[in-house]
Amino acid sequence: MADTAAARRYAQAAFSIARDRGEVAAWRTDVSDMATVLAESELAPMFADPAIPAEQKFRVLERVLEVSPLVMNLAKLLIQKGRSQDARAVAEAFNRLADDYEGIAHAEVTTAVPLTDEQLASIRARLGQQLGKQVVATARVDPAIIGGAIVRVGDRLIDGSVRTRLKLLRRELEGAR
């Protein structure tokens, strides 16, 4: 299980360097590649094994990972500190910081029926105007909501589903007795 507080600290440090150097986009790719190698590849168990000397891990890392020298240093630091399995959490935290810096918000739109591309584009545009950010929206289908839509942007939830409206109506009617 990833230590999210530690992952955030590593991501914040890495993001500060990337931002100061004007290399946020390049770092996004490199940090993601690093996370894949350290936490998800066939080599991940070796990088996490405390019985294997760090220098041996570094030699393997340098052969398989092609990233900028500073991202390589981050990867080596994670290995040295025994946090190679936290690399994906570091990459996700880095991407959240980069998205915020670049004015990008991610939205998940849940509807009872599939949305057309035009409908999703319309929702994306409306959300973008409200938030003042570029919105990347993904659509999800959940027939249980009956109709309407549920939109989640970060920790914000806009529930316009028929299911929720029916629940609220039921509570009002029960309270009127």
C-alpha positions as CSV (number, residue, x, y, z in Angstrom):
1,M,0.0,0.0,0.0
2,A,1.4,3.3,-1.0
3,D,2.2,6.0,1.6
4,T,0.2,8.8,0.0
5,A,1.7,11.6,2.3
6,A,5.2,10.5,1.3
7,A,4.2,10.2,-2.3
8,R,2.8,13.7,-2.3
9,R,6.1,15.1,-0.8
10,Y,8.2,13.4,-3.5
11,A,5.8,14.6,-6.2
12,Q,5.8,18.2,-4.8
13,A,9.6,18.3,-4.8
14,A,9.7,16.8,-8.4
15,F,7.0,19.2,-9.6
16,S,8.9,22.2,-8.2
17,I,12.0,21.3,-10.2
18,A,10.0,20.6,-13.3
19,R,8.1,23.8,-13.1
20,D,11.2,25.9,-12.4
21,R,12.9,24.3,-15.4
22,G,9.9,24.8,-17.6
23,E,9.8,21.0,-18.3
24,V,6.4,20.0,-16.8
25,A,5.2,18.1,-19.9
26,A,8.5,16.2,-20.3
27,W,8.5,15.3,-16.6
28,R,5.0,14.0,-16.9
29,T,6.1,11.4,-19.4
30,D,9.4,10.5,-17.6
31,V,7.7,10.2,-14.1
32,S,5.1,7.9,-15.6
33,D,7.7,5.8,-17.3
34,M,9.6,5.6,-14.0
35,A,6.5,4.5,-12.1
36,T,5.8,1.8,-14.7
37,V,9.3,0.4,-14.3
38,L,9.6,0.7,-10.5
39,A,6.1,-0.4,-9.5
40,E,4.5,-2.3,-12.3
41,S,7.1,-4.1,-14.4
42,E,8.4,-7.6,-14.1
43,L,11.4,-6.0,-12.3
44,A,9.3,-4.3,-9.6
45,P,9.8,-7.1,-7.1
46,M,13.6,-6.9,-7.5
47,F,13.5,-3.1,-7.0
48,A,11.5,-3.5,-3.8
49,D,13.6,-6.4,-2.4
50,P,15.7,-5.0,0.5
51,A,18.1,-8.0,0.2
52,I,19.4,-6.8,-3.1
53,P,22.1,-4.1,-2.9
54,A,21.0,-0.6,-4.1
55,E,24.0,-0.4,-6.4
56,Q,22.9,-3.5,-8.3
57,K,19.3,-2.1,-8.6
58,F,20.7,1.2,-9.9
59,R,22.7,-0.6,-12.6
60,V,19.6,-2.5,-13.8
61,L,17.5,0.7,-13.6
62,E,20.0,2.6,-15.8
63,R,19.8,-0.1,-18.4
64,V,16.0,-0.3,-18.6
65,L,14.8,3.3,-17.9
66,E,15.4,6.1,-20.3
67,V,14.5,9.3,-18.6
68,S,16.1,12.6,-17.9
69,P,19.0,12.6,-15.3
70,L,16.9,14.3,-12.7
71,V,14.0,11.8,-13.0
72,M,16.6,9.0,-12.8
73,N,17.8,10.6,-9.6
74,L,14.2,10.5,-8.3
75,A,13.9,6.9,-9.2
76,K,17.2,6.1,-7.4
77,L,16.0,8.0,-4.4
78,L,12.8,6.0,-4.2
79,I,14.8,2.8,-4.4
80,Q,17.3,3.9,-1.8
81,K,14.5,4.9,0.6
82,G,12.6,1.6,0.0
83,R,9.7,3.4,-1.7
84,S,9.9,2.0,-5.2
85,Q,6.4,0.6,-4.8
86,D,5.1,4.1,-4.1
87,A,6.3,5.3,-7.6
88,R,2.8,5.1,-9.1
89,A,1.4,7.2,-6.3
90,V,4.2,9.7,-6.8
91,A,3.3,9.8,-10.6
92,E,-0.4,10.3,-9.9
93,A,0.3,13.1,-7.3
94,F,2.7,14.7,-9.8
95,N,0.1,14.6,-12.5
96,R,-2.5,16.2,-10.2
97,L,-0.1,19.1,-9.5
98,A,0.7,19.5,-13.2
99,D,-3.0,19.5,-14.1
100,D,-3.7,22.2,-11.5
101,Y,-0.7,24.2,-12.8
102,E,-1.8,23.9,-16.4
103,G,-5.5,24.6,-15.6
104,I,-6.8,21.2,-16.4
105,A,-9.7,19.6,-14.5
106,H,-10.8,16.0,-14.8
107,A,-14.5,15.2,-14.8
108,E,-16.4,11.9,-14.7
109,V,-19.9,12.1,-16.1
110,T,-22.2,9.2,-15.2
111,T,-25.5,8.8,-17.1
112,A,-28.1,6.1,-17.4
113,V,-27.5,5.8,-21.1
114,P,-24.4,6.3,-23.2
115,L,-23.6,9.9,-24.2
116,T,-22.9,10.9,-27.8
117,D,-19.6,12.7,-28.5
118,E,-21.5,15.9,-29.0
119,Q,-23.3,15.6,-25.6
120,L,-20.0,14.9,-23.8
121,A,-18.4,17.9,-25.6
122,S,-21.2,20.1,-24.5
123,I,-20.9,19.1,-20.9
124,R,-17.1,19.5,-21.1
125,A,-17.6,23.1,-22.5
126,R,-20.1,24.0,-19.9
127,L,-18.0,22.7,-17.0
128,G,-15.0,24.5,-18.5
129,Q,-16.8,27.8,-18.4
130,Q,-18.0,27.3,-14.8
131,L,-14.6,26.2,-13.6
132,G,-12.4,28.4,-15.7
133,K,-10.3,25.4,-16.7
134,Q,-9.8,23.1,-19.6
135,V,-11.9,20.0,-18.7
136,V,-11.0,16.4,-19.6
137,A,-14.2,14.4,-19.3
138,T,-14.8,10.7,-19.3
139,A,-18.2,9.2,-19.6
140,R,-19.5,6.2,-17.6
141,V,-22.9,4.5,-17.8
142,D,-24.8,3.4,-14.7
143,P,-28.5,2.4,-15.5
144,A,-29.3,2.5,-11.8
145,I,-29.4,6.3,-11.8
146,I,-32.5,6.0,-14.0
147,G,-31.9,9.3,-15.8
148,G,-30.1,12.6,-15.5
149,A,-26.4,12.8,-14.8
150,I,-23.9,12.7,-11.9
151,V,-20.8,14.8,-12.5
152,R,-17.7,14.5,-10.3
153,V,-14.9,17.0,-10.7
154,G,-12.2,16.4,-8.1
155,D,-13.9,16.3,-4.8
156,R,-16.9,18.2,-6.1
157,L,-20.1,16.2,-6.9
158,I,-23.1,17.5,-8.9
159,D,-25.9,14.9,-8.6
160,G,-28.7,15.6,-11.1
161,S,-29.8,12.0,-11.3
162,V,-33.4,10.9,-11.3
163,R,-32.6,8.3,-8.6
164,T,-31.5,11.0,-6.2
165,R,-34.5,13.3,-7.0
166,L,-36.8,10.4,-6.3
167,K,-35.1,9.7,-3.0
168,L,-35.5,13.4,-2.0
169,L,-39.1,13.4,-3.0
170,R,-39.8,10.3,-1.0
171,R,-38.2,11.9,2.1
172,E,-40.4,15.0,1.6
173,L,-43.5,12.9,1.3
174,E,-42.7,10.8,4.3
175,G,-42.1,14.0,6.3
176,A,-45.4,15.4,5.3
177,R,-47.4,12.6,7.0
